[in-house]
Amino acid sequence: MPSSNLFINYKARYFPGEILTDGLIFWLNRKLDDDIRTVVRGQTNVSEDGRVALEEAQLAIQQLFGHIKEIKGKAEKSEEMVMKLLTLLYALRWIVNS
């Protein structure tokens, strides 16, 4: 068990005079393993949350480009209408002044 060696080395380094029973070592090893598992799972969740956030951002960008394209199309149609109205106004002015 890798965490067992890790814990024993930690204990020997920081608590050299302490004597640990097998039951206490087993409990501490299990606690260390659980803590490591919790950290790893937390990192996995963070990674998954990041992936979901990235997908949501990409979708929002696609929607934004769709809206921009729609607005650009409406602006072009509006410009065409203005040009037609100006043509009609010039024609009307020409008729009235003739």
Contact map, one row per residue, 1 for C-alpha under 8 A:
11111000000000000000000000000000000000000000000000000000000000000000000000000000000000000000000000
11111100000000000000000000000000000000000000000000000000000000000000000000000000000000000000000000
11111110000000000000000000001001100000000000000000000000000000000000000000000000000000000000000000
11111111000000000000000010001000000000000000000000000000000000000000000000000000000000000000000000
11111111100000000000000000000000000000000000000000000000000000000000000000000000000000000000000000
01111111110000000000000000000000000000000000000000000000000000000000000000000000000000000000000000
00111111111000000000000000011001000000000000000000000000000000000000000000000000000000000000000000
00011111111100000000000000000000000000000000000000000000000000000000000000000000000000000000000000
00001111111110000000000000000000000000000000000000000000000000000000000000000000000000000000000000
00000111111111100000000000000000000000000000000000000000000000000000000000000000000000000000000000
00000011111111110000000000000000000000000000000000000000000000000000000000000000000000000000000000
00000001111111110000000000000000000000000000000000000000000000000000000000000000000000000000000000
00000000111111110000000000000000000000000000000000000000000000000000000000000000000000000000000000
00000000011111110000000000000000000000000000000000000000000000000000000000000000000000000000000000
00000000011111111100000000000000000000000000000000000000000000000000000000000000000000000000000000
00000000001111111100000000000000000000000000000000000000000000000000000000000000000000000000000000
00000000000000111110000000000000000000000000000000000000000000000000000000000000000000000000000000
00000000000000111111000000000000000000000000000000000000000000000000000000000000000000000000000000
00000000000000001111100000000000000000000000000000000000000000000000000000000000000000000000000000
00000000000000000111110110000000000000000000000000000000000000000000000000000000000000000000000000
00000000000000000011111110000000000000000000000000000000000000000000000000000000000000000000000000
00000000000000000001111111000000000000000000000000000000000000000000000000000000000000000000000000
00000000000000000000111111100000000000000000000000000000000000000000000000000000000000000000000000
00000000000000000001111111110000000000000000000000000000000000000000000000000000000000000000000000
00010000000000000001111111111000000000000000000000000000000000000000000000000000000000000000000000
00000000000000000000011111111100000000000000000000000000000000000000000000000000000000000000000000
00000000000000000000001111111110000000000000000000000000000000000000000000000000000000000000000000
00000010000000000000000111111111000000000000000000000000000000000000000000000000000000000000000000
00110010000000000000000011111111100000000000000000000000000000000000000000000000000000000000000000
00000000000000000000000001111111110000000000000000000000000000000000000000000000000000000000000000
00000000000000000000000000111111111000000000000000000000000000000000000000000000000000000000000000
00100010000000000000000000011111111100000000000000000000000000000000000000000000000000000000000000
00100000000000000000000000001111111110000000000000000000000000000000000000000000000000000000000000
00000000000000000000000000000111111111000000000000000000000000000000000000000000000000000000000000
00000000000000000000000000000011111111100000000000000000000000000000000000000000000000000000000000
00000000000000000000000000000001111111110000000000000000000000000000000000000000000000000000000000
00000000000000000000000000000000111111111000000000000000000000000000000000000000000000000000000000
00000000000000000000000000000000011111111100000000000000000000000000000000000000000000000000000000
00000000000000000000000000000000001111111110000000000000000000000000000000000000000000000000000000
00000000000000000000000000000000000111111111000000000000000000000000000000000000000000000000000000
00000000000000000000000000000000000011111111100000000000000000000000000000000000000000000000000000
00000000000000000000000000000000000001111111110000000000000000000000000000000000000000000000000000
00000000000000000000000000000000000000111111111000000000000000000000000000000000000000000000000000
00000000000000000000000000000000000000011111111100000000000000000000000000000000000000000000000000
00000000000000000000000000000000000000001111111110000000000000000000000000000000000000000000000000
00000000000000000000000000000000000000000111111111000000000000000000000000000000000000000000000000
00000000000000000000000000000000000000000011111111100000000000000000000000000000000000000000000000
00000000000000000000000000000000000000000001111111110000000000000000000000000000000000000000000000
00000000000000000000000000000000000000000000111111111000000000000000000000000000000000000000000000
00000000000000000000000000000000000000000000011111111100000000000000000000000000000000000000000000
00000000000000000000000000000000000000000000001111111110000000000000000000000000000000000000000000
00000000000000000000000000000000000000000000000111111111000000000000000000000000000000000000000000
00000000000000000000000000000000000000000000000011111111100000000000000000000000000000000000000000
00000000000000000000000000000000000000000000000001111111110000000000000000000000000000000000000000
00000000000000000000000000000000000000000000000000111111111000000000000000000000000000000000000000
00000000000000000000000000000000000000000000000000011111111100000000000000000000000000000000000000
00000000000000000000000000000000000000000000000000001111111110000000000000000000000000000000000000
00000000000000000000000000000000000000000000000000000111111111000000000000000000000000000000000000
00000000000000000000000000000000000000000000000000000011111111100000000000000000000000000000000000
00000000000000000000000000000000000000000000000000000001111111110000000000000000000000000000000000
00000000000000000000000000000000000000000000000000000000111111111000000000000000000000000000000000
00000000000000000000000000000000000000000000000000000000011111111100000000000000000000000000000000
00000000000000000000000000000000000000000000000000000000001111111110000000000000000000000000000000
00000000000000000000000000000000000000000000000000000000000111111111000000000000000000000000000000
00000000000000000000000000000000000000000000000000000000000011111111100000000000000000000000000000
00000000000000000000000000000000000000000000000000000000000001111111110000000000000000000000000000
00000000000000000000000000000000000000000000000000000000000000111111111000000000000000000000000000
00000000000000000000000000000000000000000000000000000000000000011111111100000000000000000000000000
00000000000000000000000000000000000000000000000000000000000000001111111110000000000000000000000000
00000000000000000000000000000000000000000000000000000000000000000111111111000000000000000000000000
00000000000000000000000000000000000000000000000000000000000000000011111111100000000000000000000000
00000000000000000000000000000000000000000000000000000000000000000001111111110000000000000000000000
00000000000000000000000000000000000000000000000000000000000000000000111111111000000000000000000000
00000000000000000000000000000000000000000000000000000000000000000000011111111100000000000000000000
00000000000000000000000000000000000000000000000000000000000000000000001111111110000000000000000000
00000000000000000000000000000000000000000000000000000000000000000000000111111111000000000000000000
00000000000000000000000000000000000000000000000000000000000000000000000011111111100000000000000000
00000000000000000000000000000000000000000000000000000000000000000000000001111111110000000000000000
00000000000000000000000000000000000000000000000000000000000000000000000000111111111000000000000000
00000000000000000000000000000000000000000000000000000000000000000000000000011111111100000000000000
00000000000000000000000000000000000000000000000000000000000000000000000000001111111110000000000000
00000000000000000000000000000000000000000000000000000000000000000000000000000111111111000000000000
00000000000000000000000000000000000000000000000000000000000000000000000000000011111111100000000000
00000000000000000000000000000000000000000000000000000000000000000000000000000001111111110000000000
00000000000000000000000000000000000000000000000000000000000000000000000000000000111111111000000000
00000000000000000000000000000000000000000000000000000000000000000000000000000000011111111100000000
00000000000000000000000000000000000000000000000000000000000000000000000000000000001111111110000000
00000000000000000000000000000000000000000000000000000000000000000000000000000000000111111111000000
00000000000000000000000000000000000000000000000000000000000000000000000000000000000011111111100000
00000000000000000000000000000000000000000000000000000000000000000000000000000000000001111111110000
00000000000000000000000000000000000000000000000000000000000000000000000000000000000000111111111000
00000000000000000000000000000000000000000000000000000000000000000000000000000000000000011111111100
00000000000000000000000000000000000000000000000000000000000000000000000000000000000000001111111110
00000000000000000000000000000000000000000000000000000000000000000000000000000000000000000111111111
00000000000000000000000000000000000000000000000000000000000000000000000000000000000000000011111111
00000000000000000000000000000000000000000000000000000000000000000000000000000000000000000001111111
00000000000000000000000000000000000000000000000000000000000000000000000000000000000000000000111111
00000000000000000000000000000000000000000000000000000000000000000000000000000000000000000000011111
